[in-house]
Amino acid sequence: MRHDDDKRETFEDKYRRRAHELDQHDTVQFERVKDEDTEASNEAPKEEFTRQNREEKEMNDTSNNFKPRKSGMSPVLAGLLAGLLGALLILGAYHFFFNENNTDDVVEKQSKNTEDVRQEIEQSHGDKVVTDTIVAVEKARPAVVSVLNLQQQTSFFGTELSDELLEAGTGSGVIYKLDGDYAYIVTNHHVIDGASDVQINTADGETIEAELLGSDVWTDLAVLRVPKGNIEDVIEFGNSDELLVGEDAIAIGSPLGDMFSGSVSRGIVSALDRAVPVDIDGDGTIDWEATVLQTDAAINPGNSGGALVNSDGQLIGINSMKIGLDNVEGIGFAIPSNDVQSIIEELENGGEVDRPFIGLSLVDLFLINDSDKVRYLKLPEDVTDGVVISEVQLGSPADRAGIKELSVITQLDDTEVKSAMEFRQYLYNNKKPGDTITVTYYYDGQKETTDVQL
């Protein structure tokens, strides 16, 4: 006769591999159909090349007490001022909003004035009809760069094939700030994921080694820093909250690699606030919903991390995903510019986005068959939705609150949760570190409620 522990082990073997751990160290990529910006093998660990990589390694080696931070509202004032003044701005107030710990530094946030750009084009091409699209592209394109993901090549057995770092993937990036001796670039997380080193190629053809300041797998954004050198142009931020469906949308980037850098495609804003399901850990279930803009401007592999701009050459989104099925055309997605600004501020200053930590690995209840629900979870028949706890991290907030494995969470505060995705979204969107959350769950067939301090 088998003991209860034997039965429980069988259950865990069956379902724990489907768990979605609420921890920063998940292997995370946005689901992209035929968008292979980063294609290198993950057969062996990659070299650390930034301060953040080293800190994350130390965190993995010494503690599971992940303390992510919650992103705040979008601080768009600096971007809007840049659009209105259209010149070199020396903003003492900028650091109050973006870098209050370095108030003595001078920040340059320079973008070209639209009318000045138009006049320059008309003077150089007086026989041409200069459209708004031409002006927008001329204004924004110098701030768009190619991003090269360089990795150590390894054999099937994990041994290094050579000391040389080779190009494993390419994407795009956007210069958004000049600060002292440095230029700051936003790109996608999946463009630089797994890199041993990162390089950028500017619109002028200059190749510069980049430093990764921070990256966030959930929003698919990363911030790079390079020596300013000859870089003079930055993008002007537009207000994505004021977009209308049908507005012009122009994608600028490096489709299929640096060979086609600076390529431009044009379309419209097809939809706002699209909730796109994303398989974060590649296990075939949905972990997150990305809130994005939809556009029919052509977005191809390599465009990821590049600019989506409006007819004034203002950044309205960072190109991130597309639907690449054979029978689908013209469905691409970009992270709204207002969301981008709030995230890059945290990545630039702290290397990560601050989010609450609870210490649970979860399995969607709907993945578990009816017999296991009765046999192992002992759920009442009327409980059909929720998330099963497959693991509780030792010493985590959930552990301290007395929550046990095989509990089924059905509610957070006054909000029902039907999946791990809903659980995570409620936690990240409504709570910050130090807050208390009320968890309603079933354990061994009994309904219980407890407060967890995050």
N, C-alpha and C positions, 0 to 999 in steps of 0.2 A: 504493500500500500504506500502511496506517495504522500509525503508530508506537505503541509501548506507552503513551506519554503520552496519545495520543489515546484509546486504549481506556480508560485509567484515568479520564480526564475524563468519559467517557460513563458509567462506573460511578458516579462521584461525583454527577454530575447526577441519576442515577436514584435513588440511595439516601440521599444526605446530607440531603435534605429530611425524611427520616424519623428523623434522629438525635435522641437524647435527651442533651443536653449536661449534664454534671454541674457545673452552675454556678448560682449564686444568681439570675442574671439571666434565667433562663427565664421566659417568660410563662406563669404557672401559675394554674390555677383547678381546684378540685375539680369533677368531673363531677356536675352536679346536673340531674336531669330536671325541667324546668319550674320550676326554682328560680331565678328571675331577680331576685335581690336587687340586682344591679348591672347595669343595662341600657344605660348610656351608650355612645356611640360612642367607638371608639379611633382615630378618624381623625387626631387631632393630639395632640402631647404635652401632658400636664397640668402645672399649676403645682406646684412643690414647696411643701409647707406644713409640713414638720417637719424637724427636724435629721436624722433618718434619711434622708429623701428626698434632702437635699442631699449627704449623705455617699455615698449610693449613686450619685448622678450623678457625683460626683468620681471614684469608683472606676471607673465605666464609661469616663470620659474619659481616665484616666491609666494604668490597669493592669487586666490580666485575672487578677491574682494574688489570686483570691477565697480568703479564709480563713474558712470557716464553722466553727461550733463544734458540738460534740456535746452533746446534752442528757443530763443525768444522771438519777439515780433521783429519784422524786417525794418532795419534802420535805413530808410531810403533818402534821408535829407541830403546827404553828401552827393549822391548820384543826381538828384534833381537840380541842385545848385550848379553842378558841373554842366548840365544841359542848358541852364539859363545863362550862365556867364560865358561858357564856351571859350575859356582861356585858362592860362595857368593860375590855379587857385592855391594860395597859401592859407590854409585853414587852421587857425588856432583852435576853432571849435570842433574840427574834425576829430581830434583825439578824445574829446569829451564823449563822443558817440562810439568811436571805433578803436581807440587805443589809449585809454585814459592813463595807463601806466607809463606812457612815454610822452608826456605833454611837452617836453622841451624839444622834441624832434620836429622837423619841418616835413610835412607830407605834401607831395605834388600829386594832384589828381587832374591830369590834363587831357582834355579831349578837344577835337577840332570843332570849330563853329560851322554849322551847316551852311550858312550863307557864304562864309569864306571859302569853303570847299567848292561850292557851286561856282563862285567867281574864278577860282583857280582853274577849274575844268573848262569853263567858257573861254578863258584867255588862251588856254592851250589848244582847244578844239573849237574854235569859233564857227566852224562850218557844220557843227553837229548840234542836234537838239538834245539838250542836257535834261534828262528826266530825273525825277526824285529818286528812282532806283539807282541810277548811276551815281548820284551824289551820296546816297546812303552807303553804297558799297565802298566808294572811295574814302569815305569818312571812317568806316569801321574796319576795313580789311587790314590796315597796318597793325592793328592791335590783336589780330588772330595769328596764332603760331601753330606749328606742328609739334606734337609731343611724342618722343620716342621712348619706348619701354625696352630697356636693355637688361638682359638676363644672362647668367652663367649657364652655358649649355652642359647638360649632363647626359650620361648614358642611361640605358634601361636599368642598370644596376645602381644608379645614383652617383656614379663617380664623375668628376669633372672631366670634360673632354679637352678643354684648353683653358688658359688663363684669360682669354679674350672674351669680353662681353659682347654678345651679338644682339641684334634687333629682334625682339620677340613679338612686337606689336607696335602699332602707331595709332595715334588719335590726334585730337586738336586741343587747343587751349586758348584762353582769352586773357590778355593783359588788362588788369582792372585798376592797378595803382602803381605809382612810382613814389618811393619813400626813401629819401636819402640816396644811398648807393645801390638800392635794390629795386627790382621790378617784381610785381606779384601777379601770379597767373592762376586762374581757376580752370580746372578740367574735371573730367569724370574720375571717380574712384576706380572704375573698371579699366580705365586706360592705363593707370600706373600700377595696378594690382600685381603683386609678385615681382616687381622690378628690383634688380640689384643696383641699378643706376637709372637716372632719367635725364634725357637731353631735350632741349627745344631747338627748333629751327625757326628763326624769325622771318618775317615777310621779306626782309632784305637778304636772306640767305645765310645769316650768321648762325652757327651752331654753338650753343651755350649749355654747360652742365647745370642741372637744376637741383635744388634742395627741396625735399618734401617736408613741408611744415605741418601738414595735418591731412587726414583723410577720413571720410565717413561712409561706411558701406550702406547705411540705410537710405541716405539721400543721394548716394552715388556722386559725391562731390569731393574734390581734393584741391589743396592749395600748394603751389610751388613758388619758390623764390629764386631769382637769378640776379647776378650782378647787372646793374642797369646799363652800363656801357653806353652804347649808341642808341638804346631804346628811348624813343621820345613820345610814342603814342599810347594812349590807353582808351578803353571802351567807355562810352557814356551809358550809364544805366537808365533804362526807361522804367516806367511804373507798370508792372504787369497786372496790377489790380484794376487798371483803367482800360485794359484791352477790350476790343469788341470783335466778335466773330466776323470774319470777312476782311479784316485789316490785312495789309501787305505783311508778309513774313519772308525774310531773306536769310537763308542758311549759308554760312561761310565756314570753310574748314578744309580738311585734307582727305577727301574720300580716296580710299584704296591706298593711302600712304602719302609720303612727302612728295612723291613725283607730281601729284595733283594738288599741292598746297595752294591755298588761296582760292579754291574753286567756289563758285557762287551758284546757288539755285534759288528760285523764287516761287513763292506760292502765297497762300493766305493763312491766317489763323483759322483753323477748321473748327475748333471747339475749345472751351475753357474748362478748367477744373475737372479734367478727366481723371477718374480713378482707375489706374492700370494695375492689375494683379501682377505680383512679382514673386517668383520662386527664388528665395534668397539663398538657401543652402543646397539647392539642386536635388531635392529628394522627391520632387513631383507634386508637392503641395504648396499652397500659396501662403507666404509668410508676411507679406506686406502689400499695401496698396500705395503706389506712388501717385501723388497729385500732380498732374502735368498739363502742359498745353499740347494740343494736337495741331499739326500742320501738314499740308500736302506738299510743302517744299521738299525736294528730294534730299533724303538723308541716307548716306551709305556708310558701310564700315570705314572708319577713319574720320568721319564727321563727328563722332562722339567727343564731347568736351568743347566743341566749337560754338560759334555764336549764332543765335537766331536774333535778327535785328528787325526793327520796323522801318518805315519809309523815311524816318529822320536819322537813321543810322544808330539808333539807341538799342542797347541790349535788352531784349524782352525775354530771353531764355537761353539756357545751355542745352544744346542738343544731346540727347541721352539714349533714346531707344527708337525702334521702329518695328513695324510688323512686316516681315519679309517673306510671307508665303507667296507661292507662285501665282495664286489667284487674287492677290491683294496688291494694290498700288497706292502710293500717296498717303500712307498713314504713318506719320512720324511723331515723336514726342520730345518735348523740351521741358526742363525744369524752370519754372517761372523765375524771372529775375529778382523779384522781391524775396522769394524764398532763398535764392542764391546768396543775396547780400547778408541775410541773417546767419546763414551757415558759415560762409567764408570768414566772417568776423571771428567766430569761435575757433575755427580751424587755424586761422592765422595766429591767434593769440594763445591758444591752449593746446592745439594739436588734435583735439577731439571735440565732439559735441556732448554736452553735459546732459545725461539722461538718468532717470532713477533706476536703481538696481533692486531686484527682489530675490533673485537666486533660484529660479525654477526652470526646469526643462519640461516642455508641454507637448502633448499629443492631442490632436483634435478628436473629440469623442466620436464623431461620425465615422472615423477610420476603424473603430473597434466593432467587431461583430457582436450580435445580440447575445450570443451565449457567453462571451467573455464579459460583457457588461453585467450579466447576472452572476456569473461564477466568481469573478475577481473583484468587481467594483460594487456589487450588491446594490445597484441603483434601483430606486422606485421606478415603476413603469412610466410615470409621467415625466421623468427627466430624460429628455432626448437631445439636449444641446449643452455644450460646455467644453471644457478642456481638462484632460487627465494629466496629473502631475507624474511624470516618469522619473524625475530625479529632483531632490532638494539638496542644494549645495550646503555643505557643512558650514555652520557659522553665519549663514546668510540671513537677511531679514526674515525670510519665510521660515527658515529653520528656528530662529529665535522665537517666532510667533507660534510655533508648535504645529505647523502644517506638515503633513506626512505624504510620502509617496503613495500613489494610487488614490489620492483625493481627487474629486472632480469639481472644479471651480465653475460655478454657473453665473456669478455676479461679482462685479467690482463696484463698490459703493452702491449707487442705485441703478447701475447700468448692467443689463444682461450681456454676457459674452458667449458667443457661439463657436468661436474658433481661436486658435493661437494668434491669428492676425488681429482679431478684434481685441483680444487681451492686450497685445503689445501696443496697438494704436491708442487704446484708452490710457494705458500706463504712461506712454511717452508724451502724449498730447495734453494730458490733464494733470500730471504730477511732476514734481521736481524732487531732487534729493532732500531728505529730511521730512517730507510730507508723510502723512498717515493715510493708508488706504484700507477700506473695510472689505474683506474677502468673505464671500459666502460660498460654501462648498459642502460636498457630501463625502463622508468617510465611513466606510464599513456600513453603508446604508443610512447613516444618520446625518441630518442637516446641521451644519455648524457655521458659526460666524466668528471671525476674529479680526482684530486690527493689526496691521503690519506697518511699522515705521520704515520707510524706504531709506 
